[in-house]
């Protein structure tokens, strides 16, 4: 016999609590705590830049290219004119 077939038959015992009603899943204190958390963590709008490749800007490729260019600009002992 499936478990669903047995549900709701006369004489089945109900969970402990008020007559005919199961106990609540959360307490009043849980609800109050949840309200406090939601108040302390409101959503906010964030604007961010996206790279042409779809990742957050600057993507790893852009960071590497900037590093190479910065290293070349500060290195005056190398002659790249060849």
C-alpha positions in Angstrom: 0.0 0.0 0.0 1.3 3.4 -0.9 1.9 5.9 1.8 -0.4 8.4 0.1 -3.3 5.8 0.2 -3.1 5.8 4.0 -3.2 9.6 4.5 -6.4 11.1 5.8 -8.2 8.0 6.9 -10.4 8.2 10.0 -8.6 7.4 13.1 -5.2 8.5 11.9 -3.3 10.4 14.6 -2.6 14.1 14.1 0.7 15.7 15.1 0.9 17.1 18.7 -0.5 20.6 19.1 -3.8 22.3 18.9 -6.7 20.1 17.9 -6.9 19.6 14.2 -4.0 21.9 13.5 -0.3 21.0 13.2 2.3 23.0 15.0 3.6 26.0 13.2 6.9 25.6 11.3 8.4 28.8 12.8 8.0 30.6 16.1 7.1 34.2 16.6 10.7 34.9 17.5 11.9 33.4 14.2 9.5 35.7 12.3 10.8 38.7 14.3 14.4 37.7 13.6 13.6 37.3 9.9 12.1 40.8 9.8 15.2 42.3 11.5 17.5 40.5 8.9 15.5 41.7 6.0 15.5 45.3 7.3 19.3 45.2 7.9 20.0 43.8 4.4 18.0 45.8 1.9 18.6 45.3 -1.8 20.6 48.0 -3.6 21.2 48.9 -7.2 24.8 48.3 -8.4 26.2 49.6 -11.6 29.1 47.6 -13.1 31.1 47.7 -16.2 31.2 44.7 -18.6 34.0 43.9 -21.0 33.4 43.3 -24.7 34.0 39.6 -24.0 31.1 39.6 -21.5 33.0 39.3 -18.2 33.3 42.0 -15.5 35.6 44.8 -16.6 38.6 44.6 -16.5 38.7 40.9 -17.5 41.9 38.9 -16.9 43.1 39.6 -20.5 42.7 43.4 -20.0 44.5 43.2 -16.7 47.4 41.3 -18.3 47.6 43.8 -21.2 47.7 46.7 -18.8 50.4 45.0 -16.8 52.5 44.5 -20.0 52.0 48.1 -21.1 52.9 49.4 -17.7 56.0 47.2 -17.5 57.1 48.4 -21.0 56.5 52.1 -20.1 58.6 51.9 -17.0 61.4 49.8 -18.5 63.6 52.4 -20.3 66.7 50.1 -20.7 65.2 47.9 -23.5 65.4 49.1 -27.1 62.3 47.7 -29.0 63.0 49.7 -32.1 64.4 46.8 -34.1 
